[in-house]
């Protein structure tokens, strides 16, 4: 079978790029399926409220990293009984980063940096596998591109467990 490819990736004059629409629909159906699985498999938690700018963990992060915070949320993500702080911050005009400020007996330390969404960031804490440590989901966008990822802190390292589209929105 011979297929004639027209400008814009169309295969017939009436096609008008239907393949792009199917790809877009496929992304959203996959995104919806994974979001539904996350919701069904773990106790629902509200989107984490932002942490006040005078919180000692926020002050420590700003003093040590010198970055402007965009969003922060607090929970015990390393299962040590102390509240930690997930921070999303601006790296430059086109990039954001994320770390977790881990609370320790004598102060704080930060995990490794991972890319974070540029716009519409949300942090939600979830117990996905019914075992410590607590996982969290980060969602966001960059223009029309949306993505999410599920993270966990393992041995002081921030680990991306799985996600979709983060490479396009970070």
Buried (B, 14 or more C-beta within 10 A) or exposed (E): EEEEEEEEEBEEEEEEBEEEEEEEEEBEEEBEEBBEEBEEEBEEBEEBEBBEEEBEBBEBBBEEBEBEBBBBBBBBBBEBEEBBBBBBBBEEEEEBBBBBBBBEEEEBBBBEBBBBBBEEBBBBBBBBEEEEBBBBBBBBBBEEBBBBBBBBBEEEEBBEEEBBBBEBBB
